[in-house]
Amino acid sequence: MRSCASPVRWALMVLLAVTLSACDNGDRPLESPVTLDGEIFGTFYQVTIADSLTRQGAEALEAGFLEVLEAVDASMSTYRDDAELVAFNRAPVGEWQPLSAPLMEVLAIGQAVAEASGGAFDMTVGGLVNLWSFGPEARPREVPDGDELATRLAEIGPDKLELDPATSQARRLADVFVDLSGVAKGYATDRVAAYLEAQGIDHYLVNLGGDLVAQGFRDRQAQPWRIGVELPDSERRVARHVLPLHDGSVATSGDYRNYFEEDGRRFSHTLDPRSGYPVTHTLASVSVFHPSNAWADAWATALSVVGPEEALTLAEREGLEVLLLVRDGEGWASLASRAFGERLGEARLAELEIEVPAWNHNQEEE
C-alpha cells in the first residue's frame, strides 16, 4: 500500500487459493471461493470469500472495502498532500494537534512496540527513510553523507512524539517526520476484515500487500486457509513453508525486495533506527502471527531490525508467535519462537524442518 507503507515491503506471503471466474448474471450465485483483486496505493489487494455471493454482491463488497482503504489512505498517507498525517507532520513543533481515532490508534500501537523493542521500531524514522531514498522524497539511491546521516539520526526517536489518548491529541517535540509504513498497512488489513464481518461475511482471507487476515474456512469441508511463507530470494518467488491460517492474521517483513547497491555493497530498505544504517545481520524474513494485523505488522518490522537471536528473545518475552527465515551459508534456516512451535506442534515442526532453539527457552528461564 504505497500510501501507508511506501514501496518498502512487497508481497512476502503467497496466497494458495483458486480464483474462479464470475458469472455474467448478477443475481446468480458465484462458484466459491470468489476472489476480488487489484492494485491500490502502490501494492495489491486480494480478498477471497468462501461465503455464497452473487456478482452484484461481490461488486458491492469490493466497492465497500475500497472505500475503507481510501479512508485509511486519507488519514495515514505520506504521499498525498491532503492526508491527515501530512498535516500533522507540518504542524508547529510542540503544539498539540487533534487527531482522528484511527490515526491515534495506530500511533499508540507504534509507540507501544517502540518502547517494548527498545527503539527498534520507530515511527519518527521517516527522515532517515527519505535520506536513504526509500521514502516519498525524490532522491538518488546512494549512500547518504555521513554528516547528514548523523544530523538526522540525532533528530529522531520515539521520545520526540507525545500522545494524549484521553483527548485524542498528539504533538511532535522535534521536527521529525512521522512515517507509519511499519504499521498502517496492517491496520488497513484489519479494517477490511472488520468491514467484511460487518457485512455478515464469515469465511474470508484478506491479503493486502502480503499482510493477511483469515476468518472461517476456505471450503465446505472446513479446511483452513493456507498461506505460503515465501523463500527470501529476490530472483524468484516460491513458498518455503505452507501453513494453515484460521481466525487470525500474519504479517511478514523482509530485506530482499527493496534495496540498492553501491560500490558492490547491498543496502536493504530495513533501517536500524538506533544506528541509522541498513541492517547487516543474517535475518532475511520475519513472520508474526497475531490476532491484530496492525500489531503483527509493527512487530515484524521491529524484529526484522534486531536480528535472529534478539528477535527470538523479544518474541519469548512478549509471547509472540514468530517464524524467522535466516541466511545459512548458501541456504536458509527456519527458526521459530516457542509460541509458534506450540501452534504447529512437534510433528509438524519436524516435517517442515523448523527449529525452536533451545537457548531461547533457557534465556526465558534465567
C-alpha positions as CSV (number, residue, x, y, z in Angstrom):
1,M,0.0,0.0,0.0
2,R,2.0,2.9,-1.3
3,S,0.3,5.5,0.8
4,C,0.8,3.8,4.2
5,A,3.8,1.6,3.6
6,S,5.6,3.3,0.6
7,P,7.3,0.7,-1.6
8,V,9.1,-0.8,1.4
9,R,7.5,-4.2,1.8
10,W,6.3,-6.2,-1.1
11,A,4.3,-9.3,-1.0
12,L,6.1,-11.8,1.1
13,M,3.2,-14.2,1.5
14,V,1.9,-16.4,-1.3
15,L,-1.9,-17.0,-1.3
16,L,-2.8,-20.5,-2.1
17,A,-6.3,-20.1,-3.3
18,V,-8.1,-20.7,-6.5
19,T,-9.6,-17.7,-8.3
20,L,-12.8,-18.6,-10.1
21,S,-14.3,-16.7,-12.9
22,A,-17.5,-14.8,-12.2
23,C,-20.9,-15.5,-13.8
24,D,-22.3,-12.8,-16.1
25,N,-25.8,-12.8,-14.4
26,G,-25.5,-10.6,-11.4
27,D,-28.3,-12.4,-9.4
28,R,-26.9,-16.0,-9.7
29,P,-24.6,-17.4,-7.0
30,L,-20.9,-17.4,-8.0
31,E,-18.8,-20.5,-7.7
32,S,-17.0,-20.4,-4.3
33,P,-14.5,-19.1,-3.4
34,V,-14.7,-15.7,-5.0
35,T,-11.5,-13.7,-5.3
36,L,-11.6,-9.9,-5.7
37,D,-8.2,-8.4,-6.5
38,G,-6.5,-5.4,-8.0
39,E,-3.8,-2.8,-7.4
40,I,-4.1,0.1,-4.9
41,F,-1.7,2.6,-3.3
42,G,1.5,1.1,-4.8
43,T,0.7,-2.5,-3.7
44,F,-2.0,-5.1,-4.3
45,Y,-5.2,-6.3,-2.6
46,Q,-6.7,-9.8,-2.8
47,V,-9.8,-10.6,-0.9
48,T,-11.0,-14.2,-1.2
49,I,-14.5,-15.0,0.1
50,A,-15.9,-18.5,0.6
51,D,-19.4,-17.4,1.6
52,S,-22.2,-17.6,-1.0
53,L,-22.1,-14.5,-3.2
54,T,-23.7,-13.1,-6.3
55,R,-21.8,-11.0,-8.8
56,Q,-23.7,-7.9,-7.6
57,G,-23.0,-8.8,-4.0
58,A,-19.3,-9.3,-4.7
59,E,-19.1,-6.0,-6.5
60,A,-20.8,-4.2,-3.6
61,L,-18.3,-5.7,-1.1
62,E,-15.4,-4.7,-3.3
63,A,-16.6,-1.1,-3.5
64,G,-17.2,-1.1,0.2
65,F,-13.7,-2.2,1.3
66,L,-12.1,0.0,-1.3
67,E,-13.8,2.9,0.5
68,V,-12.3,1.6,3.7
69,L,-8.8,1.6,2.2
70,E,-9.3,5.1,0.8
71,A,-10.2,6.3,4.3
72,V,-7.0,4.8,5.8
73,D,-5.0,6.4,2.9
74,A,-6.6,9.8,3.5
75,S,-5.6,9.6,7.2
76,M,-2.1,7.9,7.1
77,S,-0.5,8.5,3.7
78,T,2.8,10.3,3.3
79,Y,2.3,10.6,-0.5
80,R,-0.7,12.9,-0.6
81,D,-0.7,16.5,0.5
82,D,-4.3,16.3,1.9
83,A,-3.6,13.4,4.2
84,E,-4.1,13.9,8.0
85,L,-0.6,12.6,8.7
86,V,1.0,15.0,6.4
87,A,-0.9,17.9,8.1
88,F,0.4,16.6,11.4
89,N,3.9,16.5,10.2
90,R,3.6,20.1,9.0
91,A,2.1,21.4,12.3
92,P,4.3,23.6,14.5
93,V,6.6,21.6,16.8
94,G,5.4,21.4,20.4
95,E,1.7,22.2,19.6
96,W,-0.9,19.6,20.4
97,Q,-2.9,18.5,17.3
98,P,-6.4,16.9,17.4
99,L,-6.3,13.6,15.5
100,S,-8.9,11.1,14.3
101,A,-9.5,8.0,16.3
102,P,-7.9,5.7,13.7
103,L,-4.7,7.7,13.5
104,M,-4.4,7.9,17.3
105,E,-4.9,4.1,17.5
106,V,-2.1,3.4,15.0
107,L,0.2,5.9,16.7
108,A,-0.5,4.3,20.1
109,I,0.3,0.8,18.7
110,G,3.5,2.1,17.2
111,Q,4.6,3.8,20.4
112,A,3.9,0.6,22.4
113,V,6.0,-1.5,20.1
114,A,8.8,1.1,20.0
115,E,9.0,1.0,23.8
116,A,8.9,-2.8,24.0
117,S,11.5,-3.2,21.3
118,G,14.0,-0.7,22.8
119,G,13.6,1.6,19.8
120,A,14.0,-1.0,17.0
121,F,10.5,0.2,15.9
122,D,10.4,4.0,15.5
123,M,7.7,5.9,13.7
124,T,9.9,9.1,13.6
125,V,12.4,7.3,11.3
126,G,10.8,9.0,8.3
127,G,13.7,11.4,7.9
128,L,16.2,8.6,7.7
129,V,13.9,6.6,5.3
130,N,13.8,9.6,3.0
131,L,17.6,10.2,3.3
132,W,18.2,6.6,2.2
133,S,15.8,7.1,-0.8
134,F,13.2,4.6,0.5
135,G,10.6,7.3,1.2
136,P,8.5,9.8,-0.7
137,E,11.4,12.3,-1.2
138,A,12.7,12.0,-4.7
139,R,16.4,11.4,-4.0
140,P,19.1,9.4,-5.9
141,R,19.6,6.0,-4.5
142,E,23.0,6.4,-2.9
143,V,24.7,6.1,0.5
144,P,24.0,9.3,2.4
145,D,26.7,11.7,3.5
146,G,28.0,10.8,7.0
147,D,27.4,14.3,8.5
148,E,23.9,14.5,7.2
149,L,23.2,11.0,8.4
150,A,24.4,11.9,11.9
151,T,22.3,15.0,11.9
152,R,19.1,13.2,11.0
153,L,19.8,10.4,13.4
154,A,20.2,12.8,16.3
155,E,16.8,14.4,15.4
156,I,14.7,11.2,15.6
157,G,13.5,8.9,18.4
158,P,10.2,7.7,19.9
159,D,10.7,10.3,22.7
160,K,10.2,13.0,20.0
161,L,6.5,12.1,19.8
162,E,4.0,12.6,22.6
163,L,0.4,11.2,22.6
164,D,-2.6,12.0,24.8
165,P,-5.1,9.3,24.0
166,A,-7.6,10.7,26.5
167,T,-8.1,13.8,24.4
168,S,-7.1,12.2,21.0
169,Q,-4.2,14.6,20.6
170,A,-0.6,14.3,19.7
171,R,2.4,16.6,19.2
172,R,5.9,16.4,17.8
173,L,8.6,17.5,20.2
174,A,11.1,18.0,17.4
175,D,10.9,18.5,13.7
176,V,10.5,14.8,13.0
177,F,8.8,13.2,10.0
178,V,6.3,10.6,11.3
179,D,6.1,7.6,9.0
180,L,3.6,4.8,9.6
181,S,5.0,2.4,6.9
182,G,5.6,-0.3,9.5
183,V,2.1,-0.4,11.0
184,A,-0.5,1.3,8.8
185,K,-0.8,-1.4,6.2
186,G,-1.5,-4.0,8.9
187,Y,-4.1,-1.6,10.3
188,A,-5.7,-1.3,6.9
189,T,-5.9,-5.1,6.6
190,D,-7.6,-5.2,9.9
191,R,-10.2,-2.6,8.8
192,V,-11.0,-4.5,5.6
193,A,-11.6,-7.7,7.7
194,A,-13.8,-5.7,10.1
195,Y,-15.8,-4.4,7.2
196,L,-16.4,-7.9,5.8
197,E,-17.5,-9.1,9.2
198,A,-19.9,-6.1,9.5
199,Q,-21.4,-7.2,6.2
200,G,-22.1,-10.7,7.5
201,I,-19.2,-12.4,5.8
202,D,-17.9,-15.4,7.9
203,H,-15.3,-17.0,5.6
204,Y,-12.7,-14.9,4.1
205,L,-9.0,-14.2,3.5
206,V,-7.7,-10.6,3.2
207,N,-4.3,-10.2,1.6
208,L,-3.1,-6.6,1.4
209,G,0.4,-6.4,0.1
210,G,1.3,-9.6,1.9
211,D,-0.4,-8.8,5.2
212,L,-3.1,-11.4,5.8
213,V,-6.2,-11.8,8.0
214,A,-8.2,-15.0,7.8
215,Q,-11.6,-15.9,9.2
216,G,-13.5,-19.2,9.0
217,F,-12.7,-21.8,6.3
218,R,-11.9,-21.9,2.6
219,D,-14.4,-24.6,1.6
220,R,-17.4,-26.6,2.8
221,Q,-15.1,-29.3,4.1
222,A,-14.0,-26.8,6.8
223,Q,-10.4,-26.7,5.5
224,P,-8.4,-23.8,6.9
225,W,-7.0,-21.2,4.7
226,R,-3.4,-22.0,3.6
227,I,-0.6,-19.5,3.2
228,G,2.9,-19.8,1.9
229,V,5.8,-18.2,3.6
230,E,8.0,-17.1,0.8
231,L,11.6,-18.1,0.3
232,P,13.8,-14.9,0.8
233,D,15.0,-14.8,-2.8
234,S,15.0,-11.7,-4.9
235,E,15.2,-13.7,-8.1
236,R,12.2,-15.9,-7.7
237,R,9.0,-16.3,-5.8
238,V,8.4,-19.7,-4.2
239,A,6.9,-20.8,-0.9
240,R,9.3,-22.3,1.6
241,H,6.6,-23.3,4.1
242,V,2.8,-23.8,3.5
243,L,0.9,-23.2,6.8
244,P,-2.7,-23.2,7.9
245,L,-4.3,-19.9,9.0
246,H,-7.6,-19.9,10.7
247,D,-9.2,-17.0,12.6
248,G,-6.0,-15.0,12.9
249,S,-3.6,-12.8,11.0
250,V,0.1,-12.7,9.9
251,A,2.4,-10.0,8.7
252,T,5.8,-10.6,7.2
253,S,8.8,-8.3,6.9
254,G,11.9,-9.0,4.7
255,D,15.0,-7.3,3.5
256,Y,15.3,-8.7,0.0
257,R,12.8,-6.9,-2.3
258,N,13.6,-3.3,-1.8
259,Y,17.3,-2.3,-1.9
260,F,20.0,-0.7,-3.9
261,E,23.7,-1.4,-4.5
262,E,26.7,0.9,-4.5
263,D,30.4,0.0,-4.8
264,G,29.5,-3.7,-4.6
265,R,27.6,-3.3,-1.3
266,R,23.9,-4.1,-0.9
267,F,21.8,-1.7,1.1
268,S,18.4,-3.0,2.3
269,H,15.4,-0.8,3.0
270,T,15.3,-2.2,6.6
271,L,16.9,0.6,8.6
272,D,18.0,0.3,12.2
273,P,16.7,3.5,13.8
274,R,19.3,3.2,16.5
275,S,22.3,3.3,14.2
276,G,20.8,5.0,11.1
277,Y,22.1,2.3,8.8
278,P,20.5,-0.6,7.0
279,V,20.7,-3.9,8.9
280,T,23.6,-6.3,8.1
281,H,22.6,-9.4,10.1
282,T,21.5,-12.8,8.7
283,L,17.8,-12.5,9.4
284,A,16.0,-12.2,6.0
285,S,12.4,-12.7,6.8
286,V,10.1,-12.3,9.9
287,S,6.5,-13.6,10.0
288,V,4.5,-12.6,13.1
289,F,1.1,-14.4,13.8
290,H,-1.2,-12.2,15.9
291,P,-4.9,-11.5,16.4
292,S,-4.3,-8.0,15.2
293,N,-2.5,-7.4,11.9
294,A,-1.5,-3.9,12.9
295,W,0.4,-5.3,15.9
296,A,1.8,-8.1,13.8
297,D,2.9,-5.6,11.2
298,A,4.7,-3.4,13.8
299,W,6.4,-6.3,15.5
300,A,7.5,-7.8,12.2
301,T,9.2,-4.5,11.4
302,A,10.9,-4.3,14.8
303,L,12.1,-7.9,14.8
304,S,13.5,-7.6,11.3
305,V,15.7,-4.8,12.6
306,V,17.3,-6.6,15.6
307,G,18.5,-9.9,14.1
308,P,17.6,-13.5,14.8
309,E,18.8,-14.0,18.4
310,E,17.3,-10.8,19.8
311,A,14.2,-11.3,17.7
312,L,13.5,-14.7,19.4
313,T,14.4,-13.2,22.8
314,L,11.8,-10.5,22.3
315,A,9.3,-13.0,21.0
316,E,9.7,-15.1,24.1
317,R,9.3,-12.1,26.4
318,E,6.2,-10.8,24.6
319,G,4.7,-14.2,23.9
320,L,4.7,-13.7,20.2
321,E,4.2,-16.4,17.5
322,V,7.2,-15.8,15.2
323,L,8.7,-17.6,12.3
324,L,12.2,-16.5,11.1
325,L,14.0,-17.3,7.9
326,V,17.7,-16.9,8.4
327,R,20.6,-17.0,5.9
328,D,22.7,-20.1,6.5
329,G,25.6,-20.3,4.1
330,E,24.1,-20.9,0.6
331,G,20.8,-21.9,2.1
332,W,18.2,-21.0,4.7
333,A,17.3,-22.0,8.2
334,S,13.9,-21.7,9.7
335,L,13.7,-20.7,13.4
336,A,10.6,-20.2,15.5
337,S,9.6,-18.9,18.9
338,R,8.2,-21.3,21.4
339,A,4.6,-19.9,21.0
340,F,4.8,-20.6,17.2
341,G,6.1,-24.1,17.9
342,E,3.1,-24.7,20.2
343,R,0.8,-23.6,17.4
344,L,2.1,-26.2,14.9
345,G,3.1,-29.0,17.2
346,E,6.3,-31.0,17.3
347,A,5.4,-33.3,14.4
348,R,4.6,-30.5,12.0
349,L,7.7,-28.6,13.0
350,A,9.8,-31.6,12.2
351,E,8.1,-32.2,8.9
352,L,8.7,-28.5,7.9
353,E,12.3,-28.5,9.3
354,I,11.5,-25.6,11.6
355,E,13.7,-25.4,14.7
356,V,12.7,-23.9,18.1
357,P,16.1,-23.1,19.5
358,A,16.8,-24.5,23.0
359,W,18.8,-21.4,24.0
360,N,15.7,-19.4,23.6
361,H,14.0,-21.4,26.3
362,N,17.0,-21.2,28.7
363,Q,17.1,-17.4,28.4
364,E,13.5,-17.1,29.5
365,E,14.0,-19.4,32.5
366,E,17.0,-17.3,33.6
